[in-house]
Amino acid sequence: MLEYFKTILAKVSFDKKLFEKELRKAIHSVIGEELEELKRWCYAKFGHLYGNVLEEQFLLAG
């Protein structure tokens, strides 16, 4: 599932709202270590664009 969500997030990264929506889906769909890997990957790839979105969504995921 993780690789699927990486692909989706990369494809929708042009639109902030769509990216945020898909990120929420991804966060709620992956478990355990996959969530940490998703977080690291997102910050590395999109941190410069959507750092505040990432921070908010990963904080809510707890």
N, C-alpha and C positions, 0 to 999 in steps of 0.2 A: 504493500500500500504506500509505503514511504516514497518509492520511486515514482509512483503514479502522481502523488501530490506535488512532488518536485516539478514534474513535467507541467502539470496544470498551473502551478504558481508562476512558473517561468513564462507560460503562454499568456497569462492575464496580467502580467506585471505592468502593462501599459496603462492600466486603469486602477486608481487607488481603491475605489469602492469595491470593485470586483475582486481585486487582490485581497482585500480585507475579508470579504465574504468567503472566499476559497480558503484563506488561511484559517478562519474559524472552523470550517469543515475539517481541514487537515488536522488541526490541533485536537479536535474531538474524536478523530478516527484512529489516530496512532496511539500506541501505548508504550510505556516504559522507556527503554533506551532509544526507541525510534523518535520519541518526542524530543529528547535532548539532541539527537542528530538533526532533526528538523530545525530546531532552534538555531543550532550552530550554522547550518547551511543557509538558513534565511538571513541571518545577520551578515554572513560573509557575502552573500549574493545581492541582497536588497537593503542592507542596513543604511547605505548612503541615500537611498530613495525613500524608504518607508520605516526608518528607525522608530519613529513615534508609534506607528501602527503595530510594529512588531512588539515593542515594549508593552503596549496596552494589552494586546491579545495574549501574549505569553504570561503576563501578570495575572490576567483573569483566569487563565488555565490553572494557575496555582501551583 
